[in-house]
Amino acid sequence: MNDVGYAALVLALLFSVYGAAVSFWGARKGLKELLESAEHAVFAVAALTTISAAALLYALISRDFSLEYVASYTNSTQDILYLIAAFYGGNQGSLLLWAWVLGIIAALVIWLHRREHGDLMPHVITVLMITEFFFITLMVVAANPFTKLGFQVADGQGLNPLLLNMGMLFHPPTLYLGYVGFAVPFAFAIAALVTGQLGDRWVKVTRRWTLFAWFFLTLGNLFGAQWAYVELGWGGFWGWDPVENASFMPWLTGTAFLHSVMIQERRGMLKVWNMVLILATFCLTIFGTFLTRSGVLSSVHSFGQSALGPYFLLFISGTLLATLSLLFYRLDDLRGDNELDSFLSRESAFLVNNLILIGAAFAVFWGTVFPIISEAVRGVKLTVGAPFFNQVNLPIFLILLTVMGICPLIGWRRASKENLLRNFMVPAAVGLASAVALMWLGVREFLTVLPLALCAFVTVTILLELVRGVRARHNLRHENYFSAIFTLIWSNKRRYGGYIVHLGVIMIAIGVIGAYGFKSEKSATLAKDDTVQIGDFVLQYKGSSNYPAKSHEVVAASLDVFEGQRRIDRLVPRKNYYPSQEQPSTEVAIRTTLREDLYVILEDVSEDGSASLKVLINPLVVWLWIGGAVLLLGTLIAFWPDAREKRRKTVVAEPQESRSLQAVGSQGGRR
């Protein structure tokens, strides 16, 4: 079975290079047979990578320790779910997951779009198959998941204990779906540049693919934050780790792209900017994959040292060079159809939004790569910690919050000052009242009051838009207010789905502000029945226990939680000791309410039975997870097909497949 898996990889490599070359040549010559052959090659790559993935999965589940990869990431006591998760727990398997997902997505793109966009598809196939060829080459040349050991082992090493968490089942796959998904809009952008079809057609056909990628990248980041919160035992959810940054940067540029393409669709503007944004997003997904696998930066999430770094840098450099050359060649054809009419317009607000997001992405990028640059130039690797990222990004995100509140209140093209003043009056008053109320309640920190007041301001602007729409439906169609809310959202999913996304962002912001602005902590060493008080809570230590689990030893401390004189809970933080690991893993105990999290970390249990604990109160953290769910709901609503959108759909390709092929051939001849 292992030989079958490796043979499938080699065949997939050959079919990917064949598909890319034949598709390119068939487009130049307008040869229908070659283009059909290239499509078949894509389906073959999808099937072969599936076979290879199935072979590795079988080896993991059957615990075939003759394979180096299986021996490195599984053992005889590992549960079935973590045997499956070991598929992407190491470098080689994660690359196979990348290639497999890309193969499936490439096949789906052909199946969904080859009839309507047959003239673009050859170039889309070429880009996707070149990317596929790169990832399969990495496995065949430098990171083969089917490498055999030259000796027998009785048992494997197993996954790193930090990976033995339910987050391992969700975080990497969703993150990879986000990474790989952005290859589709990038491929269509390249196809538009090659064919000279530089209107909004490529934007419209890729809107849902972009939302698909953004949805899963968002989900992956949220799963990663939640995993860090419950597993690493430090009380936080985002530490500006290099690999965390690597997944955050394409999220920022992808968010900017989603907003910017609306202007191209509606006004025919920012064509060059949108090309640059999707190029940056795609390259940042590859860069994030590079950071995780190269070992150039130390990270709790990385796979350690490997020889893959130069391959990734070569691919990123080639992609940038080829795309920027195409962009320069088509620069005259990418001029906008319109110009900005007024600074007081929604186009202007979206542009400011884009600049803020790109500024944040650049700040994160600079802070992430600076240690590499300093080591290359001075021979000393400097560390850029969380304080830098917090100080730089805080003002950027405050401006972003403000722009989020302004956008719904400004119309397209030009807004009158009178309308702006009238629209801003209520939200501004609520924001100011919120700031006064917070200070009256005792909150004096400016950088806590201002963000919360801005959150109130943005929330009111969104709710006012919903109220206006509901009232209009009630007056015109005599719908009751409750049903009008749902019919309003469903009748314009794209617009109101976006508003729901913004509400989710506000909830996330509230969770972040609460965790950083109102956090309190206390450390204590307690003998049995001793207590420690933090906030309104008193924790009484009831003793420790030591017991074996399936693959490790557990040391647990039991604490009764009192609020006043009433016992409200029992928390049991733990330490897990694995035979093959020097350092134990931490299992925190958390009591969550809408108001705050009581978060307890067991640091050590002494021989005399006393326990060293760290206790934290993290206010409002649950709103981060609730906000994430709301954000994802809004994305699904915006993604869902809209009847009005279908009615407005224009024909952008010749209905006859032969005519599309003739167009491709004529373009190839002109080049």
C-alpha angles and dihedrals in degrees: 000000000000091000089050090053093052093043089052089053092052091048090047088053091053093045092048094054089042092050093049094047097042093045091052093046094043090053092051093049098034092234111163094196093056092048092051089048090053090052090051089051089056091052089048091052090051091050095045095048088049090054091048092048091048090051092053092045090051091050090051096047092045090047094233098186091183086084116080092219094052092047091050099050108027138048138183095269099048116119119243093251092056091045086060091044089053085071088082098020092100138043099261096045093047090054089051089051089052092051094044094050091046091050092052093046092048090053091049091051091055093045093050103038113023095095099048098033102030093140092058097040099079091060092041088054091049093054095044093047093048088054090046090049090054095054095044090048089056090057097043094046108030114002110036111176090201098059110137126224116240091224141038122262125196094213140002131244096245130213121313106271090239087064094055092094133104087247087072089067094056113020102065097041094049091045091051092049087055093047095047094041092064089062089075100061088040091054092049090048090054090047089053091051093049096047095038092236093136103159124101095286095100089046093053095047092050099042094099093041088054091048089048092054093042091048093054094041088053091047091049092052092048092049089048093051092049091047092052090048096055102030113036096056100223101111098244138094103207124036101169089247112174093249091047087052090048091062094040096055097062088044089059096047091041089054090050090050093051090055096040097053089061088068092050091050095047103033106014091241136131095033095149091043092054092050090051092047095053090044090052092047094050093046091048090054088055090043090053090052088049094052092052094050107032099064091219090129127041113241138157086230101050128102094231130241119349140156094243098093098089092049091054093046090050092050093047091047092049092048092050093046095048095044096045090048090053090046092052090048091054096038095113091050092052096066113132121256091223140021132228106280098195142357086232096069139099090248089059092048091050090050091052088048089054094049091050093050092047090047090054091047091050092048091051091045093050093048090048099049098035093090089055092049094046091050092049094048104034103016091240122106107218120200122234108200137192095276091067094051093044094050095046098042100040095075090041093055092044088058089046091054090051093051090049088059094046099049099070091050097054125076128219122275099003137001124200119236090233093057091046093052091048093047094045097047099085098038092047091049091050091048091050092046090051091053091050092047092051092051090047088053089055103264104138103161107110094207089056099043095047098053092046091049089050090050089055090048093051093044092054093049090054094044091049090055090052092047092051092050094046092048091050092052090047093052098041102035100024092233117159113252096249096054091039090065092059097040090048093053093042093049092056105024096164096056100039093037085059091051090052089051089054091051088053090051090053091052090050090050090052090052092050093046092049094048094049101031102045104024119136131183141180134189123210142165110220134192118208112301092009116133138214124197126211122169109321093337132094117195119200118198111227098182141274136273134202121203140154123254127192097279105006148026119261127211111190135181122207120214129181113215119215130188105195106320094330123098106223106170149351119233124197114192114187147196119214118207117200121196094226096045128076095204123055121230122238126233108193124206116228132187108196130198132159088260103047150335121247101210122190126189123192107216101175145337115218127217090256090059098254116137129219109215140178115207123192136182110210107188121213095356092134088066088066090063094040089049090050090054091049091048092052091047090054090050091052090050091050089047095051114101113264121215091214090052090054091051091052093047113123127206107259100169137043110268093222113077091213092057090052090053091049089053091051091049094050092050090049090051093051090053 
